[in-house]
Amino acid sequence: MPIDLRNKAGEPLTENHYVFNCMVSVDTVLVNQSGVQWEIDEPSGQPFTRIKSFKHDMVLSRPAIGDRHLWQGLYLQPVSSGGVFCSDAFQKELKKRKIRFLDQTQCGEMDSNWEPEDNIQPILDWEAAHGLHEGHRSWKRAKVLKERGKLEL
């Protein structure tokens, strides 16, 4: 979404500026292949990950990515880059158009399917025992989907 910005004197800035909100949520990070470790939140006991693109060599599931060019993880998001992933083709087009500030770390890809049991089992176990709290992304996503009467975003 384009926005108009002004400097302190109230004069419009000449550069183009945009607000971006990625609404596509799909997990693609293959946890075991990426070397991601599970941590436990205190005091809730809820498992979580801190995926740091500068620390972890993220490996993504090519079948889970499909033909997407922009997406964010539902459960698994990198701490950096705003949690947004983009395809190599999209990143190339950004550079071609000289659009900055969506710098991405190159991720490896494998032809392995992304399976919840292989990648987020600790979270699934915790949610089965405790349910989802109102602020959780999965809860919010389910609520939006129900309101829209759609099965997916």
Protein Blocks (a to p, Z undefined) as FASTA:
>chain_A
ZZddddfkopacfbdcdddddfbdcdfbdfklnopacddddfklpacddddfklpccddd
fklnmmafbdcdfklccfbhnlpacdfklmmmmmmnopghiaccdddddfbdcdfklmmm
mmmmmmmmnopafklmklmmmmmmmmnopabZZ
